[in-house]
Amino acid sequence: MQKSNYQRIGFGVVAVMGVLIGLYPVIYFLIERTFGLLRMKTGGVLNDPLWNLAFYMHIILGGIALLIGWTQFSGRLRRRNVKMHRTIGKVYIVSVILSAVGGVHIGFYATGGWISAVGFITLGLIWLYTTVKAYTTIRVGDVKRHSDFMTYSYAACFAAVTLRVWLPLLSMAFGDFFVAYRMVAWLCWVPNLFVAYWLVRSSSEENVKHIT
């Protein structure tokens, strides 16, 4: 199978998973929210207005970012409709900034104690930083660095998907949800950033080949 075919398959998987998990927050408005991790939160946390604001800001806007972010890597879209690419990019950046801020706040209340908390807070800060850098670099016309930072940003965003892949596997492997959750607080995003680094490096090497 040629490299381009692998790339298409990979892009397709990312797109499908981005859409499916991006729509996941809708479930919180269809049924009672006493499921999943929320069952483990104390009444004090669940009734805290600031926590609730941060939680819903995080899941709703994070879902939007995940839902639309993958489209920004479509060369066809960028070539055919630059205006739409820019509009989606603006929505993505605003959504991420607000979702990341909310994520950092609720990270302090993460299930699993300080190990989980540090993992999720670090993820939120990296997501925020890479997204802001993606915005500031395109503002000065640095398309390459903008593309690189967007790759890192969406890799961090995609942690919402990889968390849901890792968590059941680790829970079954260790037979302990809390051990699995402490691990997934890091595994859901650290490997993603390594993949993003590889993609950025590969892109840079391809550009060098074209130049030479």
N, C-alpha and C positions, 0 to 999 in steps of 0.2 A: 504494500500500500504506500502511495506517495505521501510525502510530507504534507502537501496541501490537503489531502483527504483526511489525514489525522487532525489537521487544524480545523477543518470543517466539522468533523465529529465532535472535537473538543468544544468548539464554539456552540454547537447545537446543544450539547449537554449542559453547558453553563447557562444558555438561554432558557432552556426548559426548567432547570432547577431554580433559576432566578425568578421566573414567573410563578412557579408553584409555591415556593417559600415566601416570595414577595406578597402573595395573596393570603398567606397564613394568618396575619393579624385580624382578618375579617371574622375569624371564628370567635374572637373575643366579644363581638357584637351580636352573635347569633345564639350563643349559649351562655350559661352561667360560667363565670371565670374561675370557678373552684376546680381547676384541673391542672395537671402538669406541675411545674415548679411553684405556682401560686398557692398550691395546697400546703406548701411548707413554710409560707410566710406567716408571721404573727399578725394578730388582729391590729396591733399598733401600726405596723408597716402598711397593711392593706387599707387602713383608714386614714393614712397620712396624706393630706392634699398635695403636698409637694412631691412625694414619692409617686403618687398617681399621675400627676402632671408629667413628671419625667418618664414614667413607664409608658404612658400612651403616646407621648411625643416620640419616644424611642422606637416603639414597635410600628406605629403607623408610618412615620416618615422614613424609618429604616426600611420598611416594606416597600415603600414607593421607590426608594433609592435602589433597592435590589431588583425591583420590577423593571426599571427603565435603564439602569446603569449599563447593562450588557450591550444595549443598542449603540452605545458610543464607540464601541470597538468595531463597528461595521464600516469598512471602507466604502462600501456601496452607498450607505446612507450619507456619509460625509461628502462623497462626490456628487450625489444627486440632489441633496437638499442641505446645504450648509446652514441655512437659517434654522431648520428643524434641529439639526445637530447642536447648535448653540442654545436653542431654547430648552431642549432636554437637558443639556449640560448645566444650565442655570438652575433648573428644577432639582437636578441631582445634587448640586453643590449646597443649595439652601437646605434640602432635606437632610443631607448628611451632617451638616454643621449642627442643626437642631437635634437630630437623632443622637449624634455622638455626645453632645452635652448631656442629654437625658440619660444616655447609656453610662456615662461616667458617674452620674449621681446614683443611679440604681446599682451600680457596681459595688458601692460601699455596703450594700445590703445583700450581696450575693450569697446564695446557698453554698455551704461548704467552707465558710470562714475566710480567713485572710488570704489563703492561697488562691482561691477562686476570685476573691475581690481584686487582688493585685493583677491577676491575669486579665480580667474583663476591663478594669480601669485602664491598663496599659493598651489594650486593644482600642478602647474608645479614644485615647489620646493620639495613637498612631493614625487611626482613621481620620480624626479631625485634622491633624498636621498634614498628612498627605493630600487631603482634599483642598485645604487652604492653599498649599503649595501648587497644586494643579491649577487653581484659579489665578494665583499671582503670576505664574509663569506664562500663562496664555495672555494675560493682560499686557505683558511686555513683548509678546510675539515669539516666545520661545516654544515652538510647537513640539519639538522633540522632548523637552523636559516636561511639558504639560502632559504629553502622552504617557511618559514614564510614571509620573506621579498619579495619573488616573489609573494606571495599571495597578499600582500599589494600593490606591484607595479602594478599588473594586475588589481586590484580593481581601482586604480587611472587611469590606461589606459582605463578601461571600462567606465569612465566618458563620453567618446565620444558617447557611446550608451545611457546611462541613460539621458544625456542632451537632446537627441532627443526624449526621451519618456516624460520627464518632461515638456519640453518647450511648446508643443502644448496644453497639459492638463492645465498648469498654465495660458497660454494665454487665453484659453476659460473661465477658472474659474474667472479670474480677469478682462478680457476684456481690458487688457493693456499690450502690448508686453514688454515695458520697465520694468514694475514692475515684470513681469514673468521672464525676463532675469536676473535681479538682483538677484532674488531668485534662479534661476537655476544655477547661477555661483557658488553656494554653495551646492545646493541639488544634483547636478550631481555627486558629489564625496564624500561628508561627509557620507551619508548613506552607500555608497559602502565600506568605510573603517570600518564602524561598522559591516557590513556583513563579511568582511575579518577578523576582530578581532574574531568574533564568530567562523569562520572556523578554525582559528589558535588555539583557545582555545579548540574546539572540537577535533582537531587532537591531541593536547597535552594530553587531557583526555583519548583518545583512546590508546595512547602510554603507559600511566600509567597503564591502565587496562591490557594491554598485558604483561607488566613487572611484575605486581603483580599477 
